[in-house]
Every structure is written in structure tokens, then in C-alpha cells.
Amino acid sequence: MRIEILQSIHHKKDFDCGQEDLNRFLKQYASQHQKSGTSKTYVALDSKDQVLGFYCLSSTSISFEIIDEALTKRLPRYPLPSVVIGRFAVNLTAQGKGIGKYLLAHALRQVSKVSQLVGVNFVVIHAKDQKAAAFYQRFGFIELSSRPLTLIYPVHQIPT
Ligand SMILES: CC(C)(COP(=O)(O)OP(=O)(O)OC[C@H]1O[C@@H](n2cnc3c(N)ncnc32)[C@H](O)[C@@H]1OP(=O)(O)O)[C@@H](O)C(=O)NCCC(=O)NCCS
């Protein structure tokens, strides 16, 4: 398995993660958003270029006020520069095999690279539900007490 930025040669028409909005995003909008510069989509591929999973990244900012105090020590009281993992899903037939974990580690590495060139304080995820939130929490994301289902990860804690 390998991870690449989404290209037209990748096969995505059979992708099904069990959630129609995420399937539709990959099939209908991901390429368009990529071309317009709104988000970049990364896909996990098998040897036949079938998409096994994907995530996308965009820049965002997060209000200082909504973040728990323990995470904002030494940070300015401004909207804090962040990267949002906008969509995240693994094909039903490939779930439970470590692909989600691999994609998430890849996403954090990409953000770490960006943070060497541009200021970034946090990785942000808006989880769809508590089950998805539990997945991200397992890998160190912290749910904001002021915004249930919004989770953040401090960029300085990304393993190098
Ligand atoms: C959530 C999702 C991305 C996880 O992907 P996956 O490839 O099945 O997960 P992995 O196999 O990499 O799991 C890695 C670890 O996380 C654990 N895990 C998986 N789902 C979990 C969950 N919901 N809560 C807590 N832990 C979870 C696994 O048991 C595994 O543990 P291990 O390392 O001890 O073996 C996948 O289930 C999915 O696409 N769901 C539907 C779409 C969705 O909900 N996306 C999130 C939108 S915000």
C-alpha cells in the first residue's frame, strides 16, 4: 500500500466507506477542490491504484477562546493558524487493517512538513460522531471541552 496525492488515474468509483457523504466527496468533489486549491486529498492505494482510504487537508484557524487553557500556554490571543483534516475514510472492505492509522500518521507528517515553512499551531478535526472521535482520541487528539466533536492535536507534539 502507498499514499499519493489524488490523481485522475486513481480508481475511486467503487469506494464505499459506509457513509454516503464521504463517498460522494471523494467521487464528485475532491478533484475539483484540489484543482481550485481548496483542499488537497491524499489517497491510500493498492497495487491496482484502487483507493483504499483517503483524507484531505486545508488551512484554517481556530479561536484562542475555545481551546482549553492547558493547550494555549505561551500562544497569542489571536485566531491560531491550523490545518484541518477535512474528510477521512477507509473503504469498508479495508477497515480494521491499520489503514486509518497509517493515513492519520501520514496526515500528521504532512502537517509537520508544512509547519516548517508556515506557522501552524494545531491539527483540527471535526468528527462526525462519537465513534469517529474515539478513533482520533486513540492517537492523541484532544476533544475541546467547549466544542464536543472538535478535536485538536498540537503540532509541536507531532513525532519526528
Ligand atoms: C474511522 C476509520 C477511518 C478507521 O479506519 P480503520 O482503517 O478501520 O482503522 P485502523 O484499522 O487503522 O485502526 C487503528 C486502530 O484504531 C482502532 N480503532 C478503529 N476504529 C476505532 C474507533 N472508532 N474508536 C476507537 N478505536 C478505533 C483499531 O482497533 C486499531 O487499534 P490497534 O492499533 O490496537 O489495532 C474507518 O472506520 C472509517 O472510514 N469509518 C467510516 C467513515 C468515518 O467515520 N470517518 C471519520 C469521519 S470524521
The ligand as an ORCA input file, in Angstrom:
! r2SCAN-3c Opt
* xyz 0 1
  C     -12.756      5.570     11.407
  C     -11.993      4.824     10.297
  C     -11.316      5.850      9.395
  C     -10.913      3.929     10.947
  O     -10.117      3.343      9.918
  P      -9.587      1.839     10.003
  O      -8.651      1.622      8.859
  O     -10.727      0.906     10.116
  O      -8.789      1.865     11.387
  P      -7.452      1.052     11.724
  O      -7.604     -0.365     11.264
  O      -6.266      1.800     11.214
  O      -7.453      1.118     13.301
  C      -6.292      1.517     14.011
  C      -6.554      1.290     15.485
  O      -7.667      2.112     15.876
  C      -8.673      1.308     16.476
  N      -9.965      1.866     16.087
  C     -10.583      1.771     14.874
  N     -11.760      2.441     14.903
  C     -11.859      2.958     16.157
  C     -12.843      3.734     16.822
  N     -13.957      4.165     16.198
  N     -12.621      4.066     18.115
  C     -11.507      3.700     18.765
  N     -10.528      2.957     18.194
  C     -10.718      2.595     16.913
  C      -8.444     -0.086     15.923
  O      -8.948     -1.065     16.796
  C      -6.942     -0.152     15.808
  O      -6.372     -0.463     17.064
  P      -4.950     -1.254     17.171
  O      -3.929     -0.305     16.613
  O      -4.815     -1.514     18.622
  O      -5.113     -2.491     16.339
  C     -12.940      3.905      9.476
  O     -13.615      3.057     10.349
  C     -13.951      4.639      8.601
  O     -13.641      5.039      7.474
  N     -15.194      4.818      9.101
  C     -16.272      5.396      8.309
  C     -16.022      6.852      7.972
  C     -15.771      7.704      9.202
  O     -16.425      7.592     10.222
  N     -14.786      8.625      9.064
  C     -14.465      9.576     10.099
  C     -15.172     10.846      9.767
  S     -14.834     12.137     10.933
*
